[in-house]
């Protein structure tokens, strides 16, 4: 396998030096070099991806590996450059959470050519003709179905629904598909119809989703529910609803289960949240890498199911701030 033989470029450490296990910030001066995992996550601003990166670094250290974790900051060109840097530096393994599931394909092809195994965490690759050893993620189709069931509970009469989307990534494509399938199956069984009247890009970010939700609410005064594809998107929708005075009229459903999202459930701002487990995804990713480098066969995909988090669970959650 390749070994890290040169200092990493300074740009790789501007944001994520604190996420790298001890010794990754400078060239290893020990008599025996440690193998290195290069990790590029989608963003550091979302707690999900931040925890994913931190946990990969922590778990890698347990196996004697060093992990360099960098952020693509929602910029696919930046993420491609990070992969190129990893290849030049001769890392042993690359882990990606792709910013664009198709565009990242050319970078993975470069890693394949260099003989560096690639794993994906949370977001899969949709590009053809490239090799990913294993994809470890939330069962996002199941998460979408869980979110759909939550919407059916929260809006039992049916009606107009909006989606705050992020269609560039495979995980969200699966979530929205599962969500819509659950609503359609409910209509077939009961005759109660949910109609998706608006589907706007929220960028998986609070600020963008806030503006999109404003537009959605203005265009559809009869809106009954909003499905947000992650907690930042849901919190953007909550802000728009509160500003418009319609927070009691529109049900918000999310996927994530991060602390701020769970707190919003406790406060009645989000009806239900399909909880993901980024720490489990991260540890499973590293453990799968270790099996692979030791010559074991590993499955091409490992999916981790979600669970619906409602007020009932929030009231028993000791990690949340109590209501005043």
N, C-alpha and C positions, 0 to 999 in steps of 0.2 A: 504494500500500500504506500501511497504518498506520505511524506512527512513535511511538516512546516519547516522551511529552511530560511525564511527571511522575515524581517520585521513586517508587521501589518501596517498598511497605510494609515495615517492618522485619522482620515475621515471615518474609518470604521469604529473609532472609539469616542467620537464627540458626544454621542448621546448614551451609548450603552456600556460604558466602561464599568458601571456598577453592576451590570448584569452578567459580566464575564467572571467565571470562576477564577480564583486566585492564581496569578501567574500569566493570564492571557494578555494583560496590558503591555507586556514587554516580552522580548525573546526569552525562551526558556534557557536558563543558564545551568540547569542540572546536567549531570553526566548522561542521562538518558532522556531523550525527548519524549513527550507524551503525544499520543495521537490526538488529532484535532477535529472537532465537528464545527463546520461553518453553518450558522443559522441566520436566515433572513426572514423576519416576521413582517407582517403587513404594516403595523403601526405600533408605536409605544404609547399613544394617547388613549387607546382602548384597554381597560384593565384586563380583559380576556387575554389579549396578545402579550401584554406585559408579563402576566403571570405565566403564560405558556413559555416565554423565553427564559424567565428566571428559573422555572422548574426544570427545563431541559438542561440548563447549566448546572444546576444542583445535582440532578440525577447523573449527568455525565461524569461529574467529579467522583462519584461513588465507584465508578468503573475505571478510574485512572485516566479518563479523557479530559481534555480541555475543550470548552465550548466558547466560541466567539459569536455573540448574538448582536445583530445589527437590525435596524429598522428601515424598511423601504418607504415609510411615510406616505403610503398611498400612491407612490410614484413608480410606475412599472419600469421606466428607464433607469431609475436609481437602483431598483432591485436587480435588474439585469447587470448593471455595473458591479454590484456586490457579488453576484455569482461569478463574474469574470475575475474579480479580485481573489475570490476563494480558489479558483482554478489556478491562477498564477502562483498563489502562495502554496499550493500543493496540499490543501486540507485532505483529510482522509474520508470524510463523509460530508454531504450537504443536506440540510433540512430546510424546506421552504414552506411558508404559508403564502401562496401566490397572490399577488395583487390583481393580476388578470390571468384567469385560468388558461386562456388560449395563448396570449402573447408571451408568456414565460417559456413556452415550448422551445424557442431557439436557444435559450440559455441552458435548459436541461440537455438539449442535444449536444452543446459544447462540453458539458460535464460528462455526458456519456462517452464522448470521443476521448476525453482525458482519462477515462477509466475510474472516475469518482462516483461512487454510488449515491443516488439521490432518493431521499424520502420526503414525503409531504405530510404536513400536520394540519388538520382542520379544514384546509381547502385543497381540493384535488386539481389535477391538471387535465385539461380537455384537449390539448394539442395532440395531434396524431403523430405516430412514428417516433416517440420518445420513450425512454425507459425510466420508470419510477419503481424502486424495489418494493415499497409498501406505502400505503396511504392510511394514516391513523387519524380518526376524526369522530366528531359527534355523528350519530345517525341523523343526518339533517332532514331526510324525508320524514322520518318518524317524528322529529321535532316539529316539523310543519303540521303534521297531523295532530300532534298534541295541542299546538296553538289553535288549530281549527276547532278542536273539541272545546277549548276554552272560550273561543268566540261564540260557539253554539250555546254554551252555558250562559255567557254574559249577555247575549242578545238573543233571547229565546224566541222572539217574534220574527227573526230574519230581517232583511232590509239591505240598505246600501252600505257597502264596505269599501274602504280604501287600503292600499298597500304602500308602505314606504319601502322601496325596493333597493337592491344593489346588484343588478343583474350581471355584472362583470365577473362574478365569482361563482364557482360550482356549488358551494355550500348553500348560497342563497337561492340559486335556481332550484335546488332540491327542497329547500324549506317552503318556498312559495308553491311549488308543485304539490307537496304534501298538504299544505293548508287548503288549497283550492279543491283538491280531491276530497278532503274530509267534508267540506261544505257541500260539494256536489252529491256525495253519498248520503248526507243528511237530507238533502232535498228529495232525492229519489226514495228515501225510506219514509219521510214524513210529509212531503209536499211543502215544507217551509223553505223558502228561497232566500238565499243570500246572493246579492249581485255585486261583483267588484266593479265599481263605477269609476275608480281612479287608481292609477298605479304609477307613482312618481318616484324618481330616483332620490333617495335620501343620503346617498354616499356613505352609509353606515356611520354617520357622524351626527351629533346633536344639532349643531348649527344649521347644517344643510337640511336635515329632516324637519327642523322647526319651520324653515321657510317653505318647504314642500307641503307641510301640514297646513300652514296658513292658506296656501293656494287651494288645497284640497277642501278645506272647510268653507272657503268663500265660494267655490264652484258648486259645492254640494251641501246645501243647508239641511238636507234630509239624512245626512250621513249618520250611521248608527255605530260603526266600529272602525278601528284602524289596526291593521296588523303591521307591526314594526319588526323588521328582520333581526334587530338586536337591541340591546338596552339603550345605547346612545340614541338610536333612532326613536325609540319609544319615549325617552325623556324629552326629545325635541318635540314630539307630538303632544306630550303632556303640557309643555310650556305654551304651545300654540293654543291648546284647548283652554288653559287657564286665562290666557290673554283675551280670548274671545268670549269667555264666560260660559263655555259649553262643556266644561269638564264633567258635568252630571248627565250629559246627553249622549256622549260618545264613549264607547268602551275601547280601551287600549290593551292589546295583547302583544307580548314580546317573546323573544328567544334569547336567553343568555343566563339570567340568574346571578348576575354580578351584584356586589353589595348595594350599589346605588339603585339598581333595578328592584332588588328585593325590598329595600326600604320604601320604594314607591308603591310596592304591593301592600305593605303594611299600612301605608298612609291612604290607601284606596285610590291611588292615581293610576296604577296599572292593575287590571283585573287578574291576569294570570301571566306567568312567565315559564317557558319551557327551559328548565335549568340544564346548562352545559357544565362539563367538568374539565376545564383546561389543564388542571394539574394532572389528572389521570391521563389525558391525551399526551401530555408531555412525557410523563414517566413511561407510558407504554411505548412511545416513539423511541426513547433511548433504549429501553429493554429489547425492542425489536431490532434495533441497530446492533446491539451486542450479540444477539443470536445470529444475525446475518454474518457479522465479521468472524464469528466462531464456526462458520461453515454450516449452520443449521438452516433448514428451509423455513421461510417466513411467509405468512399469507399476504397476498397482494393488497388486501384491505382489511382493516380492523375498525369496526364501528361501535361506538359507545352510546347507549340510549340516554334519552333525556327523561325528566320527570316534571310534571306540572306543579308549579309553586303558586298557591293561592293565599288568600288571607289566612286560612286555617293553618298553613305551614308558617306563615310570617309571624303569627301570634305566638308560636312556640320557638321562634328563632332568637336565641339569646345573643347573637352577634349584632342584632340591629339596635339602633337607638330607640329608646322607648318613646311612645307618643306622649305629647304634652296636652 
